[in-house]
Amino acid sequence: MNHARQFRLLLASALTLGMVACSASPTPDPTATPSLPAPTIVLVDGTPQVLNGPANPTPTPNLTQANPVQISELQYFQRETRLDVIAKLTNPLEDAIVRDAQLEVLAVDPAGNRVVQRFLALRYLFPGETTGLAVSFDLLPGQQLGSVEVRVNSGIIDRSLDYAQPLTISQPSWWANSNQPIATAWLSNGDPYTYTQVVLYAIAYNTAGQIIAGGQSLLEFAPGKDKVGIQIPMSSTEEPARVEIYPWITDASSSLEGGSWWQTIKVNDSDFVLTTDHWVGGGAQIQNQSDHLLTGTFYLLTVSDAQGRVCLVQKGFIDLIWPGEALTFSPGAARLPQESTPYKTDLLIVPGEFGEHPLAYNPLVTAQGALVPDVAESIARVSIINNLNANISSTVVFVLLRNADGQIVGGGRLQTGSVPAASSITVDVPVAVIGDLENLTVETSATIPADAAIGQ
């Protein structure tokens, strides 16, 4: 028996009725200006679009059978031109996974016309599982809402798939972060596969159990059999009683098998420091051990306190690392929440893919790195030399600082402007550093962003 069956819920349908005249009509005036209905302008995924049809097609009612995906909580907030929609979804089936659920979040004005819309995809909703979502929209000035809808348009009920939720959340926390609130947690992946493009949703509750805020972020890589810190910006500065975080594997996610590709990048040395004024700085010496250009090497730094709570996550990409190239790397100086007590750092580096670039080598050289004395904030001054006979529109420079014992005691990063052909520029790189600033060794490297223009 085939246990997988397709369901389609709340499907929007439009029916056009043609009217046939029963009597002769007067001959129309060919010179007359046609009368057209006023178009409706809506925002679809943030892009204004003109609709000449129904502004909000009515879904077909599900009168005979309940949806396999139930909306258990729904709240929205309109703050001037920002709309936040927060909801929880539950799979009430204890013996089936709901696969490839296609969701639609939309808002209508008081007249029932759709004003914003977004489509979401959830790869798996496991038996009895509850998950959450929190999405935001930009509204047109003066736009007023009548209601918000969350529709489950389609999906597959699968009773044969032997699979369990691989992603779990632990120690969810909330930080005021100087009026830029964030939710943090650890995300653990129990599978041997590395999942990519994992969407993260956070929901905050007050002491009465009411939803007061939400947030959304993206985790580019969730490594197999490992855990990483995650961080989500929140939509309200009101301090919650608790925060819940939900990871989604979506139709944009991939699963990567483990293997030798993890050894493509070698980390020769890595360390970070935490300053008394809540800055983190440091980095690593890394090397591309392959004979290929690496594109999009991912890094993620997690800072946690003595209780294991994540205080800060700093992440990004090293766009280009040429074959065999050794690189001084730093994610840059970052400010931690003032109310946190940072204790430990963890650095994850995921090797990038083999790629191509017009340049077969890195033409940038750094020199004369030194700390600038007697300034309010710690700065390293670095010279970047362009050995190419063409302008480079942008570069990224990394700085590591070592004490007399060779220990990493700070670091920083800066993206610069253009470097002229066969010439140089001098830049000031903000760094976070601890200890005696005398007799520090300044190590530097520079690379090229993937979107940098060459020869313009």
N, C-alpha and C positions, 0 to 999 in steps of 0.2 A: 504493500500500500504506500502510495506517495503521501507523506505526511506534510510536505511543504505546500502551502496554498497561498495564493496572492489575495490580499484584501485591499480594497480601495474605499477610503472613508472621506466623507465631506468633500466629494469631488465637485469642483465648480463646473457648472454647465450653463450654457446659454442657448436659448431657443429663439430662433428668428421666425416670426410669423408673417407671411406675405398676405397682403390684402388684395383681393381681386375685385375690380370694379364691376358692378352689375348694370351700370347704365353708362351711356356715352359721357365722356368728359370733354370740357372745352379744350380747344387747341392751345397748347402752352405757348407763351411768348418766348421765342428763342433768345431774345436780347435781355430778358429779365435776369437779375442777379439771383442765383440759387440761395435758398434759405437753409443754412446748415446749423445743426445744434452746436452750442458752445462746447468746445473740447474741455475735457477734464485733465488737469495736470497733476500727476502723482509722482512720488519718489519711489523708484524701484531699485533697491540696493544702493541708495544714495544718489541715483541718477534721475533727473527730471524726465518724465515721458508723458506724451500726450495720448490720451485715450479717447476714441470716438465711439466706442462701444459701451457696454455696461461698465460702470465705474467699480462695481463690486459684485461680481457674479455670485448668485446665491448657491450654496452647496446643496447637494442632494441629501435630504435628511436620512439619518440612519435609524429608522423607526423599529426595525425588527431585531437588530443585534447590536450589542454594545461594542464600541471600538476596542480592539485589543490593546491599544495604548490609551490610557486614561489620563486626563489632566487633573492632578490632585491639588495643585495650588497655582494661582495666577494673580499677579499684581503688576501694576504699571504706574509710572510716575512721569508727569510732564513738568519739566522745569524749563520754562521759557521755550527755547528752540531745541531742546533735547528731550527725547522720549526714551525711557528705560522700561523694557518689558522683561519680567522675571516670572518663570513658571517651573513647575515640577511635573514630570511625566512618570507614570507607573505602568509596568507590565503586570497585570493581575494574573496572568497565566503562570501556573507553577510547573508546567510540563513543556513549555515551549519558549524558544527565543524568538523575539521579533527582529527580523533582519531588514536592513536597508529601508528604514522608516524615512519617508519624505515628509518634512514638516513645512508649514507656512505660517509665518508671523505677519500679521497685518493690522493696521489701524484704520479706522474710518472716522469721518467727520460726523457732526450731528445729523447731517442729511443722509448718511449711509454711504457716502462716496469714499473709496479707498484713497488714502493719502500717502501711506508708506507700506512697503512690503519687502519681506526677505524670505528666501527659501533655505532650509537647513536639511542636512542629511545625517542620520544616526545609523552607523553600521550595525550595532548590536544593542538590544535592550534585553537583558537576561531575565530568566524566569523570576518573578516576584521582585524584580529590581526597580528602584526609584532613582531617577536621575533629574538633573536640573538644567535650566538654560537661563541665560541673562544676555539680552542683546539691546543695543542702543541705536537710535536713529537721530539724524538731524532733520528738524522740521523747518518749513518755511516760516519766516517771521509772521506773527499774528495767527498762525494756524491753530485751530482748536479741534480737539478730538471728541468723538462721541463714545467710542468703545474700541477695545483691542481684542483681537481674536488670535488663538493659536490652533491651527488646523493640522490634523494628521491626515495627509492626502493618500498615502499608500505605504505598503510594506509587505513583508512575507512572514507568515507564521511557520516556524521551522521546529518540528518535534524530533528531528533525526540528528541534528547537529550536536556533537558532543564537544562542547566548548564552554569555558567559564570566564568570568570577567578577569582579565590579567592585570588590570590597573587598579591600584588601591591608594587611598589617601590617608595620611597620618599626620597628627599634630597640626591641624589647621589653626592659623593664628591671624590676628588683625593688628595692624600698626597704624597709628595716626600719621606718622611720617610727615610732620610739619604741614598739615592740611593737604597732603597728597596721599590719602590713605591707600594701603595695600593689604591684600590677603595673601598669606603664604602657607606653605605646607610641604611635606615630602610626598613625592609620587613614586611608588614602587611598581616595577614591572615584573610579574612572576613568570612571564614567558621567556624562552630563550631567544626570541626574536626582538629586534629593535623596531619600535613603531615610530613612524614619522608623522608630523603634522597633527599632533593630538591637540584638540581644542579643549580649553579649560574654562569652566563656568563657576563663579562663586556667588553664593547667596548669603546675605547677612540678615540676622533676626534680632529683634529687641527682646527684652525680658518677658513680654507678653506673647512671644511666639509669632509676632507679625514681621513680615518681610519689610526691610527698610532700605536695602541697597543690593546692588548686584555688580558683577564685573565679568569681563571676558579677556582671555589671553590665549597664546599659542605656545605649545612646547614643540619645538622643531624635531627633537629626537628624545625618545624614552628608551634608554638602553636596556637590553635584555638582561634579566637576572640582576638588576641593579636598582638604585634609587637616586633621584635627583631632587633638588629644591625647585619649587615653582613659585611664581609671584604674579598676582593679578591686581591691576588698578581697580579701585572701587568707585562707585558712582556717588557716594555720599560721605560726608565727614562725621556723621553721627556714629558714635561708638556702639557697636553691637554687643549683644550678650553672647552670641555664638556665630560662627561662620561655617558654612558647608561648601565643599568644593567637589565638582563633578568633572571627570575627564571623559571626553568623547573620542572614540575612533570613528572617523567619518569617511566619506567616499574619497576624500583627498589623501587619506592616510595610506602608507605602505608598510609592509613588514620586511625587514632586512635580516637575513640569516647571519649568524656569527661566522667568523672566519679570519683568514690572514689579513684581510683588508684593514682590520683594527690596528695592525702593526705598521701601517703605512706611515704614520706619524710617530716619531720617537720623542718622548719628553725626557730631556737629559737632566733638568733641574727645575724645581718648582717650589715656590714659597710665597706667602702673603703676610702682610703685617696689618694690624689694627691699631689705629692711632687713638689717643685719648679724646680727641674731638670728633670721633665717630667717622673716620675715613678708613677705607680699605685700599691698599695698594700692593703691587707685587706683580708676579708673572712667572714666566718659564722660558727656558731655552728649548726650542723645538726644532725638529729636522724632518724634512720630507725624504724618506728612505727609498722612494721609488724612482723610476726613470721617466716619470710622467709629471706633467703639470697637475697640481691639485687645485681644484676650484671649490669654494664654499666649505672650507674646513670650519666646523662649528665648535664654539667654546661656551661653557656654562660654569660660572663660579657661584657656589652656594656658601653663604655666611650664616652660621647658626650660633645660638647661645648655649650656655652650659646645660640647659634643660632640653636641648635638642631642637628647639623651635627655630625655624628658618627666619632670619632677620632680613635678608637681602638676596636677590638673585640678579646676577649681571651676566648677560649673554650676548652673543653676536657671531659674526663670521669673519674669518680671514679669507679674503676673496681669492688670492692667488699665492701659491707657494711653488716655486719652480723646482724642477728635478734636482734632488740632492741638496737643496738649499737649507741652510741652517738660519734660523730666525730668532732674534730676541723678541719675545712677545709679552705684552701686557694688555689686559682688558681695559686699563685706564683706572684712574682714581675715582672712587664712587663713595657717595655719602650714605651712611646707614641711618635708620630711624633714630632720633635722639633718645627715645625711651627704651631702645634695645641695649643689651649688654653682650656684644659679640664675643665669641670665644673660639670658634673653629672655622676653617675654610676648607672647601672641597672643590677641586677643579676637574671638570670633564672636558676632554677634547675628542671630537668625533671627526676622523679623517674625511676630507672632501672627496669628490669624484674626480676621475681622470678627465681633463678637459683640454681645451685649446684656447690660444690667445695670439694676437698678432705678434707679440713680443716673445721671442724664444728664450729670453733671459731677463733678469731683473737689472735694469740699468741704474738703479739708485744706490748711492753710497752715503752713509752718515759719518760725520766726523765732528770733533771738537765738542763733544758733549760735556756739559758742566752745569752744576747747580748755580743759580743766580743768587748771590748773597744779599742779605738785608732787604728782603721783600716780605710783604705781609703773608703771602701764600707761597708754598714751595713750588719752584719752577726750575725745570731743566732746559737749558738753551742748547739747541742742536742745529748743526749745519747739514742740509740735505743737498747732495750733488747729483745732477742729472747727466749721465754719460751718454745720453741719446741725443742725436742731432735733430731733435724735434721736441716741441713743448709737450709737457705732461700736465693735464688740467688739474689733477689732484693726487695727493699721496697720503699714506698713513704712516706715522712715525711712532715707534714703540721705545720706551725707556725702562730699563731696570737699574736699580741702585743697590750696590753691595758695600758692606762695611769692610774693615781691614781683615776680618776673618773669612771673607768671601761669602758671607751670608746675605741673602736678598733682604733688604730692609725698606724697599719701596719700589714704586713704579708708576708709570703713566702712559697715556696714549693721546694722540691728536691727529685729526684729519686736516690736512693743509689745503691751501689753494694751489695755483699753478706754479710749476717749476720750469723756468725757461730752458730752451735747448742748450746743451753743453754749458750749463751755468749752475748756480746754487741759490738757495734761500736759507735764511736763518729763522728758526721758529722757537717759541717758548711753549714748552709742554708742561701742563699742570701735573704734579706728582703728589702722591701721599707717601710720607716717609717717617720713620721713627729713629730715635737715637741721635748721636752726635753727627752733625752735618759736615764735620771736617773729615777730610781724607776719604771721602766716599768715591767709589769707582762707578762711573756712569757708562752703562752699556746700551747701545742703540741699534736699531734696524729700521728700515723703511721699505714699504711695499706699495703696490698700486691697486686701488679699488677697481673692481671689475667694470664699473661704468665710467672710468676715467677716459677722457678723449686724448688721443695721441696725435700730435702734429697740428693742433688747432689753436 
